[in-house]
C-alpha cells in the first residue's frame, strides 16, 4: 500500500464495469433467440439482464465503492493511522494524517487498490476555483483542489454543478474554503513528512 505508484484507473475493472453487463445481455438475447423464441423463458432472458445492468451502472458501482472505502478506513484505523482530515467526493477519497505526514487515497475506478503515500512525495498542491468568462458572465460551475504525487495529478472536487454561479456565490465561496483547507492540510502533512 505504501510507496506504490499511484494508479487512478484499473483498466480491467473499467472495461468490465462498462462492457461485461452488455456482453451478458447479448448472450442472453442470443440464447433467448435460439432456445426460447416465445414464452416465459424469453421474457426473463430479454428483461432481467438489461434491468440488472442498469441497476449495476446506476447503483452497484457506487455501493461497491462505498464498501471498499469503509474497508480502507477500517484498515487505516487498525494501523493507527490518524485521520486528521478526510474528504469524500464522487470517485475519490482523500485521508490526511498530519501527525505522520501521510496521505491515504482510494479511487472509484481502482477500488481494489488503496494507497498511502508519504506527503513528501507531493510535488505541488493548489486550488482551482474554475473561474470562466469575463464581466457579468464571470462565474464557475466547479471548484477543486489538486495535488501532484510522482507527477500524477489528482483533482478532487469540493463543488460541482451543472450551472454556473457567480464567484461571490455562497456555493463557490464554500467550495473554495474547503479546497483551501485541504491544500493547507496537505502542505502541513508535507512539512511533517519524514
C-alpha positions as CSV (number, residue, x, y, z in Angstrom):
1,X,0.0,0.0,0.0
2,X,2.8,2.4,0.8
3,X,5.4,3.5,-1.7
4,X,3.4,2.1,-4.6
5,X,3.0,4.1,-7.7
6,X,-0.5,5.6,-7.8
7,X,-2.8,4.1,-10.3
8,X,-6.1,6.0,-10.6
9,X,-7.7,3.7,-13.1
10,X,-7.7,-0.1,-13.2
11,X,-8.4,-0.7,-16.9
12,X,-9.7,-4.2,-16.5
13,X,-12.2,-3.1,-13.9
14,X,-13.3,-0.1,-16.0
15,X,-13.8,-2.3,-19.1
16,X,-15.6,-4.9,-17.1
17,X,-17.8,-2.3,-15.4
18,X,-18.9,-0.9,-18.7
19,X,-18.9,-3.9,-21.1
20,X,-19.5,-7.0,-19.0
21,X,-23.2,-6.2,-18.5
22,X,-23.5,-5.6,-22.2
23,X,-21.9,-8.9,-23.1
24,X,-24.2,-10.8,-20.6
25,X,-27.2,-9.1,-22.2
26,X,-26.1,-10.0,-25.7
27,X,-25.5,-13.7,-24.6
28,X,-29.0,-13.8,-23.0
29,X,-30.6,-12.3,-26.1
30,X,-28.8,-14.9,-28.3
31,X,-29.9,-17.8,-26.0
32,X,-33.4,-16.4,-26.0
33,X,-33.4,-16.2,-29.8
34,X,-32.1,-19.8,-30.2
35,X,-34.0,-21.7,-27.5
36,X,-36.9,-19.6,-26.3
37,X,-38.4,-17.7,-29.2
38,X,-41.7,-17.4,-27.2
39,X,-42.9,-17.7,-23.7
40,X,-41.7,-17.1,-20.1
41,X,-38.0,-18.0,-20.8
42,X,-37.8,-15.4,-23.5
43,X,-39.3,-12.7,-21.3
44,X,-36.9,-13.5,-18.5
45,X,-33.9,-13.5,-20.7
46,X,-34.9,-10.3,-22.5
47,X,-36.0,-8.3,-19.5
48,X,-33.9,-9.3,-16.4
49,X,-30.3,-8.9,-17.7
50,X,-30.9,-5.3,-19.0
51,X,-32.7,-4.4,-15.8
52,X,-29.8,-5.7,-13.7
53,X,-27.3,-4.0,-16.0
54,X,-29.0,-0.6,-15.4
55,X,-29.1,-1.2,-11.6
56,X,-25.4,-2.0,-11.7
57,X,-24.5,1.0,-13.7
58,X,-26.5,3.4,-11.6
59,X,-26.2,2.0,-8.1
60,X,-24.0,-1.1,-8.0
61,X,-20.7,0.6,-8.7
62,X,-21.3,3.3,-6.0
63,X,-22.4,0.7,-3.4
64,X,-19.3,-1.4,-4.2
65,X,-17.0,1.7,-3.9
66,X,-18.6,2.7,-0.6
67,X,-17.9,-0.8,0.8
68,X,-14.3,-0.6,-0.4
69,X,-14.0,2.8,1.2
70,X,-15.3,1.5,4.6
71,X,-12.8,-1.4,4.4
72,X,-10.0,1.0,3.6
73,X,-10.9,3.2,6.6
74,X,-11.1,0.1,8.9
75,X,-7.7,-0.9,7.7
76,X,-6.3,2.6,8.4
77,X,-7.9,2.5,11.9
78,X,-6.3,-0.9,12.5
79,X,-2.9,0.6,11.6
80,X,-3.5,3.5,14.0
81,X,-3.5,5.9,11.1
82,X,-4.6,9.3,12.5
83,X,-7.3,10.6,10.2
84,X,-7.0,14.4,10.8
85,X,-8.7,15.3,7.5
86,X,-11.0,13.1,5.4
87,X,-12.6,14.3,2.2
88,X,-15.1,12.3,0.3
89,X,-16.1,13.3,-3.2
90,X,-17.6,11.4,-6.1
91,X,-14.9,8.9,-7.2
92,X,-12.2,9.8,-4.7
93,X,-11.4,9.6,-1.0
94,X,-8.5,11.6,0.4
95,X,-7.5,11.0,4.0
96,X,-4.7,13.1,5.5
97,X,-2.6,12.2,8.5
98,X,-0.9,15.4,9.6
99,X,0.9,13.8,12.5
100,X,2.9,11.3,10.4
101,X,2.8,13.3,7.1
102,X,0.9,10.6,5.1
103,X,-2.0,10.7,2.7
104,X,-4.4,7.9,2.1
105,X,-6.1,7.6,-1.3
106,X,-8.8,5.5,-2.9
107,X,-10.3,5.9,-6.4
108,X,-13.6,4.8,-7.8
109,X,-12.1,3.3,-11.0
110,X,-9.5,1.4,-9.0
111,X,-11.3,0.3,-5.8
112,X,-9.1,-2.9,-5.3
113,X,-6.0,-0.8,-4.6
114,X,-5.7,1.7,-1.8
115,X,-2.7,4.0,-1.5
116,X,-0.9,5.5,1.5
117,X,1.7,8.0,0.2
118,X,4.3,9.9,2.1
119,X,3.4,13.6,1.9
120,X,7.0,14.4,0.9
121,X,6.1,12.9,-2.5
122,X,3.6,15.7,-3.1
123,X,5.2,18.0,-5.6
124,X,2.6,20.7,-5.6
125,X,-0.9,21.4,-4.1
126,X,-3.2,24.2,-5.3
127,X,-6.8,25.4,-5.5
128,X,-8.7,25.7,-8.8
129,X,-11.7,28.0,-8.5
130,X,-12.9,27.1,-12.0
131,X,-13.4,30.7,-12.9
132,X,-14.5,31.3,-16.5
133,X,-15.9,34.1,-18.5
134,X,-15.5,37.9,-18.1
135,X,-17.6,40.7,-16.8
136,X,-21.2,39.8,-16.0
137,X,-20.6,36.3,-17.5
138,X,-17.8,35.6,-15.0
139,X,-18.5,32.6,-12.8
140,X,-17.8,28.9,-12.0
141,X,-19.5,25.6,-12.0
142,X,-16.8,23.6,-10.2
143,X,-14.2,24.2,-7.5
144,X,-11.5,21.7,-6.7
145,X,-8.1,21.2,-5.0
146,X,-5.4,19.5,-6.9
147,X,-2.1,17.9,-6.0
148,X,0.7,16.1,-7.8
149,X,2.2,13.0,-6.5
150,X,5.1,11.4,-8.5
151,X,4.0,13.6,-11.5
152,X,0.4,12.2,-11.3
153,X,-2.2,15.0,-11.0
154,X,-5.1,14.2,-8.6
155,X,-8.1,16.5,-8.8
156,X,-10.7,16.4,-6.0
157,X,-13.9,18.5,-6.4
158,X,-15.2,20.4,-3.5
159,X,-18.2,21.8,-5.5
160,X,-19.7,20.9,-8.8
161,X,-22.9,22.0,-10.5
162,X,-24.5,21.8,-14.0
163,X,-25.0,25.6,-13.9
164,X,-22.6,28.5,-13.5
165,X,-22.6,30.6,-10.3
166,X,-21.1,34.0,-9.7
167,X,-17.8,34.0,-8.0
168,X,-19.2,35.7,-4.9
169,X,-21.9,33.0,-4.6
170,X,-22.0,31.1,-1.3
171,X,-21.6,27.8,-3.2
172,X,-18.4,28.9,-4.8
173,X,-17.0,30.5,-1.7
174,X,-17.8,27.4,0.4
175,X,-16.1,25.2,-2.2
176,X,-13.0,27.5,-2.3
177,X,-12.9,27.4,1.5
178,X,-13.0,23.6,1.6
179,X,-10.3,23.4,-1.1
180,X,-8.1,25.9,0.8
181,X,-8.5,23.9,4.0
182,X,-7.4,20.7,2.2
183,X,-4.5,22.3,0.4
184,X,-3.3,23.7,3.8
185,X,-3.7,20.2,5.4
186,X,-1.6,18.6,2.5
187,X,1.1,21.3,3.0
188,X,1.1,20.7,6.8
189,X,1.4,16.9,6.2
190,X,4.3,17.6,3.7
191,X,6.1,19.7,6.3
192,X,5.8,16.9,8.9
193,X,6.8,14.1,6.4
194,X,10.0,12.3,7.2
